Amino acid sequence: MDAIFKFFSDHRTLREIFMLIINAGVVFFGIWLALWAERKLYKKILESKNNINLRYVEAFVRFTIIFIGVQTLIMGSPITQPLGRTLFGGTTVIAAIAGFAAQPVISDMICGLMLSATRPFNIGDRIELDNGMAGIVKDITVRHVVIRGLDTTDIVIPNSRLNGMIVSNMSTQHLKRSIKCKFSVAYNTDIDRAIKVVSEAIQESPYTIPGHPGKDGGEHYAPVYFLEFADSSLILTTTVYYAPTSHTEVVRSDVNIRVKRALDSHGIEIPYNYVNVVMNREMENG
């Protein structure tokens, strides 16, 4: 044993490397222990209240624990202290470069904090974005939000990007959910008859429910409105209500199928774009 101590005392660099390895082991164990305790604590809290604020705080605490652990390890050894001074102290130029490189990270962290504070949605809510993406909010971290899409596909969106989007919250915590549906019919269609056919088809769906407030104080199926002249069709619009346990894609698909079949069976044309080609007779003979 004395020989080992004498060997390390005579070889300073080796002694510092050995101490760095020991410190690394202690720090990594401390990080693991702190993360384990943090996870246990938040798991107990989240069982009673699983919301976006707690999720973001949990992610931020984990980030802080890892950052402090790595900083302690790097600054605690003479071998890595120069690197630590560069990373955590640094000159003005290095700090400016690091600040520029960290802009996306800082932006995501701040936007994540804003999402956590304003709470436009919670964990477990179903949201739809203005780019067409839709799914259940699964998690939020300091950098991104995870949305569970169709076929268990996870969509990872940076907080800064999500913060600038229009978000439609179709939360499963609501008693009813709704979607807007549009249907096209030809210009020569009897519009009153088309409205009736579409309305009946929607009411026949096993997924749709009354949700439109009526003058009698009760709830009814939403009326079908004729609101728009398109280039080659008349546009009928309505709101479809359904239970929070039903998937939006399933409801929309069932309604579209029933309306299509109903319009076909009643001889109501669903127009599509087509092109008339007119040829000059001289060109045809030439």
Legacy VTK file of the C-alpha trace (Angstrom):
# vtk DataFile Version 3.0
C-alpha trace
ASCII
DATASET POLYDATA
POINTS 286 float
0.000 0.000 0.000
2.833 2.393 0.893
4.404 1.652 -2.458
1.181 2.647 -4.235
0.977 5.957 -2.378
4.670 6.593 -3.065
4.124 5.828 -6.779
1.269 8.324 -7.068
3.123 10.941 -5.016
6.069 10.694 -7.425
3.818 10.857 -10.505
1.647 13.937 -10.091
-0.138 13.639 -13.435
-1.106 10.031 -12.797
-2.334 10.990 -9.332
-4.488 13.757 -10.797
-5.909 11.381 -13.412
-6.680 8.845 -10.701
-8.423 11.510 -8.591
-10.345 12.695 -11.680
-11.656 9.154 -12.214
-12.704 8.907 -8.563
-14.362 12.330 -8.680
-16.153 11.369 -11.890
-17.511 8.260 -10.234
-18.672 10.231 -7.185
-20.256 12.982 -9.308
-22.039 10.546 -11.644
-23.338 8.619 -8.660
-24.523 11.897 -7.111
-26.259 12.885 -10.369
-27.924 9.476 -10.605
-29.034 9.650 -6.964
-30.394 13.199 -7.350
-32.266 12.278 -10.555
-33.664 9.149 -8.902
-34.907 11.164 -5.904
-36.316 13.876 -8.182
-38.145 11.281 -10.300
-39.607 9.583 -7.233
-40.800 12.914 -5.850
-42.372 14.107 -9.091
-43.905 10.715 -9.804
-45.789 10.972 -6.535
-46.841 14.558 -7.284
-47.877 13.809 -10.871
-50.134 10.955 -9.727
-52.463 13.525 -8.210
-51.903 16.420 -10.629
-50.443 15.736 -14.051
-50.190 19.134 -15.726
-47.828 20.963 -18.028
-46.384 23.221 -15.286
-45.092 20.308 -13.233
-43.739 18.569 -16.323
-41.740 21.627 -17.338
-40.414 22.201 -13.800
-39.382 18.540 -13.630
-37.493 18.822 -16.937
-35.813 22.054 -15.800
-34.753 20.520 -12.458
-33.218 17.537 -14.238
-31.323 19.842 -16.586
-30.053 21.883 -13.619
-28.907 18.765 -11.723
-26.929 17.483 -14.711
-25.433 20.930 -15.430
-24.272 21.446 -11.825
-22.845 17.913 -11.710
-20.835 18.351 -14.915
-19.606 21.794 -13.781
-18.514 20.384 -10.404
-16.627 17.552 -12.100
-14.820 19.775 -14.590
-13.886 22.500 -12.080
-12.868 20.006 -9.386
-9.756 18.648 -11.092
-6.520 20.477 -12.017
-6.516 18.598 -15.327
-9.904 19.836 -16.485
-9.920 23.246 -14.751
-8.530 25.080 -17.827
-11.348 23.615 -19.880
-13.808 24.626 -17.158
-12.551 28.212 -17.130
-13.036 28.339 -20.899
-16.525 26.856 -20.753
-17.857 28.599 -17.660
-15.688 31.709 -17.529
-14.192 32.357 -20.882
-13.283 35.498 -22.738
-15.706 37.931 -24.257
-15.285 36.418 -27.718
-15.885 32.865 -26.512
-18.850 34.020 -24.456
-20.292 35.796 -27.497
-19.823 32.696 -29.665
-21.349 30.459 -27.010
-24.237 32.885 -26.567
-24.893 32.960 -30.308
-24.743 29.164 -30.538
-27.041 28.816 -27.537
-29.733 31.124 -28.893
-32.014 28.287 -30.098
-31.623 26.514 -26.743
-32.342 29.667 -24.738
-35.284 30.494 -27.009
-36.749 27.014 -26.502
-36.288 27.265 -22.721
-37.985 30.671 -22.505
-40.844 29.589 -24.790
-41.225 26.420 -22.742
-41.532 28.573 -19.633
-44.186 30.688 -21.388
-46.134 27.581 -22.421
-45.928 26.341 -18.850
-47.170 29.668 -17.482
-50.007 30.287 -19.950
-51.040 26.610 -20.178
-52.736 26.550 -23.597
-52.928 22.785 -23.104
-52.169 20.157 -20.496
-50.615 16.717 -20.561
-53.195 14.364 -22.049
-55.022 17.057 -24.069
-55.629 16.525 -27.761
-54.415 19.474 -29.816
-54.353 20.366 -33.503
-51.779 22.765 -34.962
-52.206 25.195 -37.826
-49.955 23.036 -40.037
-52.354 20.087 -39.759
-50.457 18.099 -37.111
-52.689 16.651 -34.404
-52.306 14.344 -31.438
-52.251 13.901 -27.667
-49.773 15.969 -25.639
-47.464 13.362 -24.128
-44.693 15.377 -22.475
-42.860 18.709 -22.314
-39.136 19.288 -21.717
-37.016 22.417 -21.532
-36.536 22.213 -25.317
-39.571 20.586 -26.904
-43.102 19.231 -26.617
-43.856 15.607 -27.485
-47.192 14.899 -29.190
-48.443 11.334 -29.665
-49.864 11.240 -33.194
-51.602 8.552 -35.187
-50.286 4.984 -35.040
-48.376 5.789 -31.805
-45.993 8.080 -33.717
-44.319 10.675 -31.489
-44.031 14.194 -32.943
-41.291 16.295 -31.322
-41.803 20.055 -31.761
-39.374 22.705 -30.389
-40.999 24.969 -27.803
-40.068 28.118 -29.753
-41.805 26.831 -32.890
-44.895 25.613 -31.047
-45.181 28.919 -29.198
-45.642 30.716 -32.536
-48.326 28.353 -33.861
-52.105 28.514 -33.694
-53.142 25.678 -31.379
-56.667 24.252 -31.306
-57.243 22.479 -27.999
-59.769 19.659 -28.336
-59.179 18.479 -24.797
-60.517 15.105 -23.728
-61.424 16.760 -20.418
-64.287 18.590 -22.113
-67.740 17.014 -22.167
-67.986 17.379 -25.951
-65.620 17.885 -28.824
-66.366 19.299 -32.256
-64.946 19.651 -35.742
-65.851 21.813 -38.731
-66.847 19.911 -41.872
-67.214 21.239 -45.414
-68.912 19.540 -48.359
-69.011 20.584 -52.017
-72.028 20.204 -54.322
-72.556 21.257 -57.942
-73.973 24.666 -58.906
-77.177 23.150 -60.335
-77.994 21.372 -57.047
-81.243 21.953 -55.171
-79.541 23.520 -52.165
-82.370 22.854 -49.680
-82.414 19.183 -50.647
-78.624 18.935 -50.361
-78.690 20.504 -46.883
-81.284 17.979 -45.764
-79.352 15.000 -47.167
-76.089 16.079 -45.495
-77.823 16.750 -42.161
-79.512 13.336 -42.117
-76.283 11.550 -43.038
-74.436 13.197 -40.152
-77.153 12.338 -37.648
-77.032 8.667 -38.730
-73.384 8.359 -37.690
-72.935 6.421 -34.419
-70.166 8.843 -33.412
-72.041 12.162 -33.681
-74.078 13.605 -30.810
-76.262 16.704 -30.260
-74.208 19.637 -29.062
-75.548 22.775 -30.707
-77.525 24.971 -28.247
-81.126 25.522 -29.329
-83.655 28.219 -28.564
-85.525 25.805 -26.300
-82.462 25.516 -24.056
-81.675 21.996 -25.211
-78.935 20.649 -27.459
-79.441 19.616 -31.080
-77.408 18.599 -34.080
-75.825 21.664 -35.661
-77.582 23.014 -38.756
-75.942 22.782 -42.174
-75.207 26.202 -43.679
-74.593 27.309 -47.248
-71.879 29.918 -46.813
-69.638 29.983 -49.846
-69.507 30.040 -53.646
-66.361 28.234 -54.787
-64.939 28.244 -58.335
-66.890 25.185 -59.427
-69.071 24.256 -56.455
-71.305 25.376 -53.612
-69.826 24.848 -50.145
-71.949 23.492 -47.299
-70.572 23.852 -43.770
-71.572 22.418 -40.416
-70.189 21.611 -36.977
-70.076 17.972 -35.935
-70.142 17.195 -32.198
-68.853 13.934 -30.725
-67.858 12.347 -27.426
-64.311 12.910 -26.071
-63.697 9.160 -26.160
-63.937 9.102 -29.983
-60.928 9.817 -32.174
-61.321 12.826 -34.448
-59.986 10.972 -37.485
-62.511 8.157 -36.974
-65.416 10.604 -36.644
-64.391 12.666 -39.671
-63.878 9.552 -41.809
-67.258 8.068 -40.856
-69.086 11.349 -41.515
-67.355 11.846 -44.886
-68.204 8.293 -45.991
-71.860 8.645 -44.990
-72.250 12.045 -46.668
-70.575 10.795 -49.858
-72.866 7.761 -50.048
-75.945 9.852 -49.257
-75.154 12.414 -51.961
-74.509 9.644 -54.503
-77.743 7.824 -53.664
-79.750 11.044 -54.098
-78.081 11.906 -57.383
-76.386 15.013 -56.026
-73.132 15.712 -57.853
-69.894 16.285 -55.997
-67.968 18.444 -58.505
-64.319 18.151 -59.375
-62.035 20.325 -61.441
-61.692 19.514 -65.130
-60.153 21.206 -68.160
-61.763 21.843 -71.560
-59.237 21.826 -74.390
-60.254 23.925 -77.440
-58.195 23.339 -80.596
-57.976 25.720 -83.527
-59.203 24.070 -86.776
-56.274 25.482 -88.771
-53.813 23.994 -86.289
-55.684 20.681 -86.434
-55.498 20.596 -90.273
-51.906 21.742 -90.292
LINES 1 287
286 0 1 2 3 4 5 6 7 8 9 10 11 12 13 14 15 16 17 18 19 20 21 22 23 24 25 26 27 28 29 30 31 32 33 34 35 36 37 38 39 40 41 42 43 44 45 46 47 48 49 50 51 52 53 54 55 56 57 58 59 60 61 62 63 64 65 66 67 68 69 70 71 72 73 74 75 76 77 78 79 80 81 82 83 84 85 86 87 88 89 90 91 92 93 94 95 96 97 98 99 100 101 102 103 104 105 106 107 108 109 110 111 112 113 114 115 116 117 118 119 120 121 122 123 124 125 126 127 128 129 130 131 132 133 134 135 136 137 138 139 140 141 142 143 144 145 146 147 148 149 150 151 152 153 154 155 156 157 158 159 160 161 162 163 164 165 166 167 168 169 170 171 172 173 174 175 176 177 178 179 180 181 182 183 184 185 186 187 188 189 190 191 192 193 194 195 196 197 198 199 200 201 202 203 204 205 206 207 208 209 210 211 212 213 214 215 216 217 218 219 220 221 222 223 224 225 226 227 228 229 230 231 232 233 234 235 236 237 238 239 240 241 242 243 244 245 246 247 248 249 250 251 252 253 254 255 256 257 258 259 260 261 262 263 264 265 266 267 268 269 270 271 272 273 274 275 276 277 278 279 280 281 282 283 284 285
